[in-house]
Amino acid sequence: MKVVVEDNIFTDYNIGAHNPTKIYHLQFVDDTLLLGVKSWANVCVIQAVLVLFKLMSGMKVNFHKSLLVGVNISDSWLNVAASMLN
């Protein structure tokens, strides 16, 4: 994720108006949250990052336990994006 953000392939989420803090992921014991702006490009990048994670680690993403959540984003857009991500 760090590389795709630094290379401006993924647009992260900024918090704060004057000196914004960029946030693109949060990780916990066995959970990861990916955060970014609403765009089809970001959805495609997330899909690619998840495939790369699987290939590099040998682990799988449990899509049955995964969620796509949006703030001020229409349900129809989220449904299409979620379908793209399985």
Biopython code that builds the backbone (N, CA, C, O; Angstrom):
import numpy as np
from Bio.PDB.StructureBuilder import StructureBuilder

atoms = [
    (1, "MET", "N", (0.829, -1.195, 0.000)),
    (1, "MET", "CA", (0.000, 0.000, 0.000)),
    (1, "MET", "C", (0.868, 1.251, 0.000)),
    (1, "MET", "O", (0.549, 2.234, -0.670)),
    (2, "LYS", "N", (1.956, 1.215, 0.745)),
    (2, "LYS", "CA", (2.822, 2.389, 0.804)),
    (2, "LYS", "C", (3.326, 2.770, -0.590)),
    (2, "LYS", "O", (3.360, 3.950, -0.941)),
    (3, "VAL", "N", (3.712, 1.779, -1.373)),
    (3, "VAL", "CA", (4.242, 2.041, -2.713)),
    (3, "VAL", "C", (3.172, 2.625, -3.625)),
    (3, "VAL", "O", (3.441, 3.587, -4.344)),
    (4, "VAL", "N", (1.956, 2.059, -3.613)),
    (4, "VAL", "CA", (0.922, 2.575, -4.514)),
    (4, "VAL", "C", (0.482, 3.978, -4.120)),
    (4, "VAL", "O", (0.058, 4.756, -4.975)),
    (5, "VAL", "N", (0.577, 4.312, -2.830)),
    (5, "VAL", "CA", (0.255, 5.679, -2.397)),
    (5, "VAL", "C", (1.380, 6.630, -2.813)),
    (5, "VAL", "O", (1.119, 7.701, -3.362)),
    (6, "GLU", "N", (2.621, 6.240, -2.553)),
    (6, "GLU", "CA", (3.763, 7.095, -2.894)),
    (6, "GLU", "C", (3.868, 7.333, -4.401)),
    (6, "GLU", "O", (4.296, 8.403, -4.833)),
    (7, "ASP", "N", (3.477, 6.333, -5.201)),
    (7, "ASP", "CA", (3.534, 6.467, -6.662)),
    (7, "ASP", "C", (2.261, 7.088, -7.243)),
    (7, "ASP", "O", (2.078, 7.108, -8.460)),
    (8, "ASN", "N", (1.386, 7.592, -6.372)),
    (8, "ASN", "CA", (0.130, 8.242, -6.780)),
    (8, "ASN", "C", (-0.768, 7.330, -7.620)),
    (8, "ASN", "O", (-1.475, 7.793, -8.515)),
    (9, "ILE", "N", (-0.730, 6.040, -7.321)),
    (9, "ILE", "CA", (-1.613, 5.083, -7.982)),
    (9, "ILE", "C", (-2.898, 4.933, -7.173)),
    (9, "ILE", "O", (-3.968, 4.708, -7.739)),
    (10, "PHE", "N", (-2.796, 5.055, -5.858)),
    (10, "PHE", "CA", (-3.930, 4.980, -4.933)),
    (10, "PHE", "C", (-4.055, 6.319, -4.234)),
    (10, "PHE", "O", (-3.065, 6.858, -3.739)),
    (11, "THR", "N", (-5.264, 6.861, -4.189)),
    (11, "THR", "CA", (-5.485, 8.152, -3.527)),
    (11, "THR", "C", (-5.957, 7.902, -2.102)),
    (11, "THR", "O", (-7.054, 7.393, -1.871)),
    (12, "ASP", "N", (-5.113, 8.266, -1.166)),
    (12, "ASP", "CA", (-5.397, 8.038, 0.250)),
    (12, "ASP", "C", (-6.440, 9.009, 0.778)),
    (12, "ASP", "O", (-6.965, 9.845, 0.042)),
    (13, "TYR", "N", (-6.724, 8.882, 2.051)),
    (13, "TYR", "CA", (-7.711, 9.731, 2.714)),
    (13, "TYR", "C", (-6.965, 10.695, 3.625)),
    (13, "TYR", "O", (-6.088, 10.276, 4.381)),
    (14, "ASN", "N", (-7.302, 11.980, 3.566)),
    (14, "ASN", "CA", (-6.650, 12.990, 4.399)),
    (14, "ASN", "C", (-7.559, 13.415, 5.538)),
    (14, "ASN", "O", (-8.754, 13.647, 5.354)),
    (15, "ILE", "N", (-6.964, 13.511, 6.715)),
    (15, "ILE", "CA", (-7.694, 13.980, 7.895)),
    (15, "ILE", "C", (-7.058, 15.287, 8.344)),
    (15, "ILE", "O", (-5.844, 15.363, 8.536)),
    (16, "GLY", "N", (-7.884, 16.315, 8.509)),
    (16, "GLY", "CA", (-7.402, 17.617, 8.939)),
    (16, "GLY", "C", (-7.363, 18.584, 7.773)),
    (16, "GLY", "O", (-7.114, 18.193, 6.633)),
    (17, "ALA", "N", (-7.609, 19.840, 8.069)),
    (17, "ALA", "CA", (-7.691, 20.849, 7.015)),
    (17, "ALA", "C", (-6.368, 21.586, 6.791)),
    (17, "ALA", "O", (-5.962, 21.791, 5.647)),
    (18, "HIS", "N", (-5.704, 21.978, 7.859)),
    (18, "HIS", "CA", (-4.523, 22.832, 7.713)),
    (18, "HIS", "C", (-3.247, 22.037, 7.462)),
    (18, "HIS", "O", (-2.469, 22.388, 6.576)),
    (19, "ASN", "N", (-3.027, 20.996, 8.211)),
    (19, "ASN", "CA", (-1.850, 20.143, 8.041)),
    (19, "ASN", "C", (-2.341, 18.702, 7.991)),
    (19, "ASN", "O", (-2.216, 17.971, 8.974)),
    (20, "PRO", "N", (-2.900, 18.283, 6.850)),
    (20, "PRO", "CA", (-3.587, 16.991, 6.804)),
    (20, "PRO", "C", (-2.666, 15.805, 7.052)),
    (20, "PRO", "O", (-1.499, 15.800, 6.660)),
    (21, "THR", "N", (-3.222, 14.814, 7.709)),
    (21, "THR", "CA", (-2.551, 13.543, 7.918)),
    (21, "THR", "C", (-3.101, 12.559, 6.899)),
    (21, "THR", "O", (-4.314, 12.381, 6.788)),
    (22, "LYS", "N", (-2.204, 11.922, 6.154)),
    (22, "LYS", "CA", (-2.625, 10.966, 5.141)),
    (22, "LYS", "C", (-2.787, 9.595, 5.789)),
    (22, "LYS", "O", (-1.902, 9.122, 6.502)),
    (23, "ILE", "N", (-3.928, 8.968, 5.530)),
    (23, "ILE", "CA", (-4.181, 7.634, 6.049)),
    (23, "ILE", "C", (-4.614, 6.757, 4.886)),
    (23, "ILE", "O", (-5.529, 7.109, 4.142)),
    (24, "TYR", "N", (-3.966, 5.631, 4.733)),
    (24, "TYR", "CA", (-4.356, 4.698, 3.676)),
    (24, "TYR", "C", (-4.550, 3.284, 4.193)),
    (24, "TYR", "O", (-5.126, 2.447, 3.498)),
    (25, "HIS", "N", (-4.081, 3.003, 5.401)),
    (25, "HIS", "CA", (-4.374, 1.705, 5.992)),
    (25, "HIS", "C", (-4.205, 1.756, 7.507)),
    (25, "HIS", "O", (-3.428, 2.546, 8.043)),
    (26, "LEU", "N", (-4.946, 0.900, 8.166)),
    (26, "LEU", "CA", (-4.811, 0.672, 9.599)),
    (26, "LEU", "C", (-4.745, -0.839, 9.778)),
    (26, "LEU", "O", (-5.514, -1.573, 9.158)),
    (27, "GLN", "N", (-3.830, -1.306, 10.623)),
    (27, "GLN", "CA", (-3.719, -2.736, 10.843)),
    (27, "GLN", "C", (-3.824, -3.059, 12.320)),
    (27, "GLN", "O", (-3.304, -2.352, 13.184)),
    (28, "PHE", "N", (-4.517, -4.155, 12.573)),
    (28, "PHE", "CA", (-4.697, -4.662, 13.919)),
    (28, "PHE", "C", (-4.178, -6.097, 13.929)),
    (28, "PHE", "O", (-3.517, -6.502, 12.972)),
    (29, "VAL", "N", (-4.442, -6.862, 14.945)),
    (29, "VAL", "CA", (-3.905, -8.211, 15.065)),
    (29, "VAL", "C", (-4.156, -9.036, 13.807)),
    (29, "VAL", "O", (-3.209, -9.529, 13.194)),
    (30, "ASP", "N", (-5.399, -9.191, 13.422)),
    (30, "ASP", "CA", (-5.697, -9.971, 12.228)),
    (30, "ASP", "C", (-6.687, -9.252, 11.316)),
    (30, "ASP", "O", (-7.429, -9.887, 10.567)),
    (31, "ASP", "N", (-6.691, -7.951, 11.385)),
    (31, "ASP", "CA", (-7.577, -7.137, 10.559)),
    (31, "ASP", "C", (-6.789, -6.017, 9.893)),
    (31, "ASP", "O", (-5.843, -5.472, 10.461)),
    (32, "THR", "N", (-7.199, -5.694, 8.688)),
    (32, "THR", "CA", (-6.609, -4.575, 7.957)),
    (32, "THR", "C", (-7.725, -3.729, 7.380)),
    (32, "THR", "O", (-8.671, -4.252, 6.792)),
    (33, "LEU", "N", (-7.614, -2.423, 7.547)),
    (33, "LEU", "CA", (-8.549, -1.487, 6.933)),
    (33, "LEU", "C", (-7.789, -0.692, 5.895)),
    (33, "LEU", "O", (-6.738, -0.121, 6.187)),
    (34, "LEU", "N", (-8.319, -0.652, 4.675)),
    (34, "LEU", "CA", (-7.745, 0.159, 3.610)),
    (34, "LEU", "C", (-8.646, 1.365, 3.423)),
    (34, "LEU", "O", (-9.859, 1.222, 3.266)),
    (35, "LEU", "N", (-8.052, 2.560, 3.440)),
    (35, "LEU", "CA", (-8.832, 3.792, 3.377)),
    (35, "LEU", "C", (-8.385, 4.643, 2.203)),
    (35, "LEU", "O", (-7.190, 4.851, 1.992)),
    (36, "GLY", "N", (-9.360, 5.139, 1.435)),
    (36, "GLY", "CA", (-9.038, 6.006, 0.320)),
    (36, "GLY", "C", (-10.273, 6.735, -0.159)),
    (36, "GLY", "O", (-11.379, 6.519, 0.337)),
    (37, "VAL", "N", (-10.064, 7.595, -1.127)),
    (37, "VAL", "CA", (-11.179, 8.356, -1.682)),
    (37, "VAL", "C", (-11.984, 7.469, -2.624)),
    (37, "VAL", "O", (-11.500, 6.440, -3.096)),
    (38, "LYS", "N", (-13.220, 7.885, -2.888)),
    (38, "LYS", "CA", (-14.104, 7.147, -3.797)),
    (38, "LYS", "C", (-13.622, 7.336, -5.234)),
    (38, "LYS", "O", (-13.669, 8.438, -5.781)),
    (39, "SER", "N", (-13.160, 6.241, -5.830)),
    (39, "SER", "CA", (-12.809, 6.269, -7.247)),
    (39, "SER", "C", (-12.714, 4.839, -7.754)),
    (39, "SER", "O", (-12.370, 3.922, -7.009)),
    (40, "TRP", "N", (-13.024, 4.663, -9.030)),
    (40, "TRP", "CA", (-12.896, 3.338, -9.627)),
    (40, "TRP", "C", (-11.441, 2.934, -9.691)),
    (40, "TRP", "O", (-11.123, 1.749, -9.594)),
    (41, "ALA", "N", (-10.556, 3.892, -9.850)),
    (41, "ALA", "CA", (-9.121, 3.580, -9.861)),
    (41, "ALA", "C", (-8.707, 2.972, -8.523)),
    (41, "ALA", "O", (-7.955, 1.997, -8.494)),
    (42, "ASN", "N", (-9.191, 3.538, -7.413)),
    (42, "ASN", "CA", (-8.855, 2.991, -6.102)),
    (42, "ASN", "C", (-9.394, 1.573, -5.929)),
    (42, "ASN", "O", (-8.727, 0.725, -5.337)),
    (43, "VAL", "N", (-10.597, 1.311, -6.442)),
    (43, "VAL", "CA", (-11.163, -0.037, -6.346)),
    (43, "VAL", "C", (-10.266, -1.027, -7.097)),
    (43, "VAL", "O", (-9.994, -2.120, -6.600)),
    (44, "CYS", "N", (-9.813, -0.649, -8.276)),
    (44, "CYS", "CA", (-8.927, -1.517, -9.057)),
    (44, "CYS", "C", (-7.595, -1.741, -8.353)),
    (44, "CYS", "O", (-7.056, -2.848, -8.381)),
    (45, "VAL", "N", (-7.064, -0.702, -7.726)),
    (45, "VAL", "CA", (-5.802, -0.835, -7.003)),
    (45, "VAL", "C", (-5.975, -1.756, -5.797)),
    (45, "VAL", "O", (-5.111, -2.591, -5.527)),
    (46, "ILE", "N", (-7.077, -1.612, -5.074)),
    (46, "ILE", "CA", (-7.328, -2.497, -3.936)),
    (46, "ILE", "C", (-7.379, -3.945, -4.409)),
    (46, "ILE", "O", (-6.805, -4.832, -3.778)),
    (47, "GLN", "N", (-8.063, -4.173, -5.510)),
    (47, "GLN", "CA", (-8.152, -5.533, -6.063)),
    (47, "GLN", "C", (-6.750, -6.069, -6.385)),
    (47, "GLN", "O", (-6.438, -7.212, -6.053)),
    (48, "ALA", "N", (-5.917, -5.264, -7.018)),
    (48, "ALA", "CA", (-4.555, -5.684, -7.362)),
    (48, "ALA", "C", (-3.715, -5.923, -6.117)),
    (48, "ALA", "O", (-2.959, -6.893, -6.060)),
    (49, "VAL", "N", (-3.834, -5.057, -5.123)),
    (49, "VAL", "CA", (-3.068, -5.207, -3.886)),
    (49, "VAL", "C", (-3.461, -6.494, -3.168)),
    (49, "VAL", "O", (-2.601, -7.185, -2.621)),
    (50, "LEU", "N", (-4.744, -6.821, -3.165)),
    (50, "LEU", "CA", (-5.184, -8.059, -2.515)),
    (50, "LEU", "C", (-4.654, -9.287, -3.242)),
    (50, "LEU", "O", (-4.284, -10.271, -2.601)),
    (51, "VAL", "N", (-4.612, -9.244, -4.561)),
    (51, "VAL", "CA", (-4.045, -10.356, -5.335)),
    (51, "VAL", "C", (-2.553, -10.482, -5.046)),
    (51, "VAL", "O", (-2.052, -11.586, -4.833)),
    (52, "LEU", "N", (-1.846, -9.362, -5.037)),
    (52, "LEU", "CA", (-0.409, -9.393, -4.725)),
    (52, "LEU", "C", (-0.158, -9.912, -3.314)),
    (52, "LEU", "O", (0.779, -10.680, -3.096)),
    (53, "PHE", "N", (-0.980, -9.504, -2.361)),
    (53, "PHE", "CA", (-0.853, -10.001, -0.990)),
    (53, "PHE", "C", (-0.962, -11.523, -0.973)),
    (53, "PHE", "O", (-0.163, -12.204, -0.330)),
    (54, "LYS", "N", (-1.949, -12.045, -1.680)),
    (54, "LYS", "CA", (-2.153, -13.498, -1.731)),
    (54, "LYS", "C", (-0.950, -14.192, -2.351)),
    (54, "LYS", "O", (-0.470, -15.193, -1.818)),
    (55, "LEU", "N", (-0.458, -13.673, -3.467)),
    (55, "LEU", "CA", (0.672, -14.288, -4.155)),
    (55, "LEU", "C", (1.957, -14.238, -3.333)),
    (55, "LEU", "O", (2.727, -15.198, -3.316)),
    (56, "MET", "N", (2.184, -13.122, -2.658)),
    (56, "MET", "CA", (3.425, -12.950, -1.908)),
    (56, "MET", "C", (3.411, -13.671, -0.567)),
    (56, "MET", "O", (4.446, -14.170, -0.124)),
    (57, "SER", "N", (2.274, -13.731, 0.074)),
    (57, "SER", "CA", (2.216, -14.307, 1.423)),
    (57, "SER", "C", (1.748, -15.753, 1.441)),
    (57, "SER", "O", (2.039, -16.488, 2.385)),
    (58, "GLY", "N", (1.029, -16.168, 0.410)),
    (58, "GLY", "CA", (0.437, -17.493, 0.408)),
    (58, "GLY", "C", (-0.850, -17.561, 1.217)),
    (58, "GLY", "O", (-1.467, -18.622, 1.320)),
    (59, "MET", "N", (-1.257, -16.432, 1.790)),
    (59, "MET", "CA", (-2.487, -16.380, 2.574)),
    (59, "MET", "C", (-3.622, -15.883, 1.692)),
    (59, "MET", "O", (-3.392, -15.287, 0.640)),
    (60, "LYS", "N", (-4.841, -16.134, 2.129)),
    (60, "LYS", "CA", (-6.015, -15.709, 1.379)),
    (60, "LYS", "C", (-6.780, -14.641, 2.151)),
    (60, "LYS", "O", (-6.740, -14.603, 3.381)),
    (61, "VAL", "N", (-7.464, -13.786, 1.430)),
    (61, "VAL", "CA", (-8.374, -12.820, 2.034)),
    (61, "VAL", "C", (-9.716, -13.523, 2.201)),
    (61, "VAL", "O", (-10.231, -14.109, 1.249)),
    (62, "ASN", "N", (-10.278, -13.468, 3.388)),
    (62, "ASN", "CA", (-11.580, -14.072, 3.637)),
    (62, "ASN", "C", (-12.655, -13.056, 3.253)),
    (62, "ASN", "O", (-13.022, -12.193, 4.050)),
    (63, "PHE", "N", (-13.150, -13.172, 2.027)),
    (63, "PHE", "CA", (-14.130, -12.207, 1.527)),
    (63, "PHE", "C", (-15.479, -12.345, 2.220)),
    (63, "PHE", "O", (-16.281, -11.411, 2.197)),
    (64, "HIS", "N", (-15.743, -13.499, 2.839)),
    (64, "HIS", "CA", (-16.998, -13.670, 3.579)),
    (64, "HIS", "C", (-17.004, -12.829, 4.862)),
    (64, "HIS", "O", (-18.069, -12.501, 5.385)),
    (65, "LYS", "N", (-15.830, -12.488, 5.358)),
    (65, "LYS", "CA", (-15.732, -11.661, 6.564)),
    (65, "LYS", "C", (-15.346, -10.224, 6.244)),
    (65, "LYS", "O", (-15.176, -9.408, 7.150)),
    (66, "SER", "N", (-15.206, -9.912, 4.952)),
    (66, "SER", "CA", (-14.762, -8.585, 4.533)),
    (66, "SER", "C", (-15.942, -7.677, 4.254)),
    (66, "SER", "O", (-17.022, -8.134, 3.877)),
    (67, "LEU", "N", (-15.722, -6.378, 4.447)),
    (67, "LEU", "CA", (-16.756, -5.372, 4.216)),
    (67, "LEU", "C", (-16.181, -4.224, 3.390)),
    (67, "LEU", "O", (-15.003, -3.885, 3.497)),
    (68, "LEU", "N", (-17.032, -3.644, 2.577)),
    (68, "LEU", "CA", (-16.706, -2.397, 1.901)),
    (68, "LEU", "C", (-17.663, -1.363, 2.456)),
    (68, "LEU", "O", (-18.878, -1.482, 2.300)),
    (69, "VAL", "N", (-17.117, -0.355, 3.102)),
    (69, "VAL", "CA", (-17.936, 0.652, 3.775)),
    (69, "VAL", "C", (-17.621, 2.011, 3.171)),
    (69, "VAL", "O", (-16.459, 2.334, 2.924)),
    (70, "GLY", "N", (-18.642, 2.793, 2.938)),
    (70, "GLY", "CA", (-18.450, 4.134, 2.406)),
    (70, "GLY", "C", (-19.116, 5.169, 3.282)),
    (70, "GLY", "O", (-20.121, 4.894, 3.938)),
    (71, "VAL", "N", (-18.551, 6.355, 3.289)),
    (71, "VAL", "CA", (-19.125, 7.487, 4.010)),
    (71, "VAL", "C", (-19.593, 8.486, 2.964)),
    (71, "VAL", "O", (-18.798, 8.960, 2.153)),
    (72, "ASN", "N", (-20.889, 8.806, 2.981)),
    (72, "ASN", "CA", (-21.497, 9.701, 1.991)),
    (72, "ASN", "C", (-21.312, 9.190, 0.560)),
    (72, "ASN", "O", (-21.074, 9.965, -0.366)),
    (73, "ILE", "N", (-21.425, 7.866, 0.401)),
    (73, "ILE", "CA", (-21.326, 7.230, -0.913)),
    (73, "ILE", "C", (-22.595, 6.411, -1.111)),
    (73, "ILE", "O", (-23.049, 5.727, -0.194)),
    (74, "SER", "N", (-23.154, 6.482, -2.293)),
    (74, "SER", "CA", (-24.421, 5.795, -2.544)),
    (74, "SER", "C", (-24.263, 4.279, -2.436)),
    (74, "SER", "O", (-23.204, 3.723, -2.727)),
    (75, "ASP", "N", (-25.341, 3.632, -2.011)),
    (75, "ASP", "CA", (-25.346, 2.177, -1.900)),
    (75, "ASP", "C", (-25.132, 1.520, -3.258)),
    (75, "ASP", "O", (-24.481, 0.480, -3.347)),
    (76, "SER", "N", (-25.673, 2.117, -4.312)),
    (76, "SER", "CA", (-25.519, 1.530, -5.642)),
    (76, "SER", "C", (-24.046, 1.499, -6.064)),
    (76, "SER", "O", (-23.578, 0.506, -6.621)),
    (77, "TRP", "N", (-23.325, 2.581, -5.800)),
    (77, "TRP", "CA", (-21.888, 2.615, -6.127)),
    (77, "TRP", "C", (-21.139, 1.581, -5.312)),
    (77, "TRP", "O", (-20.297, 0.861, -5.849)),
    (78, "LEU", "N", (-21.434, 1.498, -4.014)),
    (78, "LEU", "CA", (-20.764, 0.526, -3.142)),
    (78, "LEU", "C", (-21.053, -0.905, -3.577)),
    (78, "LEU", "O", (-20.167, -1.758, -3.525)),
    (79, "ASN", "N", (-22.279, -1.176, -4.003)),
    (79, "ASN", "CA", (-22.626, -2.531, -4.450)),
    (79, "ASN", "C", (-21.830, -2.933, -5.684)),
    (79, "ASN", "O", (-21.351, -4.064, -5.767)),
    (80, "VAL", "N", (-21.682, -2.031, -6.633)),
    (80, "VAL", "CA", (-20.895, -2.336, -7.832)),
    (80, "VAL", "C", (-19.427, -2.531, -7.450)),
    (80, "VAL", "O", (-18.779, -3.463, -7.926)),
    (81, "ALA", "N", (-18.909, -1.662, -6.600)),
    (81, "ALA", "CA", (-17.504, -1.784, -6.173)),
    (81, "ALA", "C", (-17.285, -3.094, -5.421)),
    (81, "ALA", "O", (-16.280, -3.769, -5.642)),
    (82, "ALA", "N", (-18.201, -3.459, -4.545)),
    (82, "ALA", "CA", (-18.088, -4.709, -3.789)),
    (82, "ALA", "C", (-18.129, -5.906, -4.735)),
    (82, "ALA", "O", (-17.415, -6.887, -4.523)),
    (83, "SER", "N", (-18.942, -5.837, -5.758)),
    (83, "SER", "CA", (-19.005, -6.923, -6.739)),
    (83, "SER", "C", (-17.666, -7.063, -7.467)),
    (83, "SER", "O", (-17.210, -8.175, -7.730)),
    (84, "MET", "N", (-17.049, -5.940, -7.785)),
    (84, "MET", "CA", (-15.733, -5.981, -8.444)),
    (84, "MET", "C", (-14.695, -6.656, -7.551)),
    (84, "MET", "O", (-13.791, -7.331, -8.044)),
    (85, "LEU", "N", (-14.827, -6.473, -6.250)),
    (85, "LEU", "CA", (-13.854, -7.021, -5.301)),
    (85, "LEU", "C", (-14.219, -8.422, -4.797)),
    (85, "LEU", "O", (-13.501, -9.007, -3.985)),
    (86, "ASN", "N", (-15.338, -8.947, -5.285)),
    (86, "ASN", "CA", (-15.845, -10.260, -4.832)),
    (86, "ASN", "C", (-16.334, -10.206, -3.412)),
    (86, "ASN", "O", (-16.790, -11.217, -2.877)),
]
sb = StructureBuilder()
sb.init_structure("model")
sb.init_model(0)
sb.init_chain("A")
sb.init_seg("    ")
for serial, (resi, resn, name, xyz) in enumerate(atoms, 1):
    if name == "N":
        sb.init_residue(resn, " ", resi, " ")
    sb.init_atom(name, np.array(xyz, "f"), 0.0, 1.0, " ", f" {name:<3s}", serial, name[0])
structure = sb.get_structure()
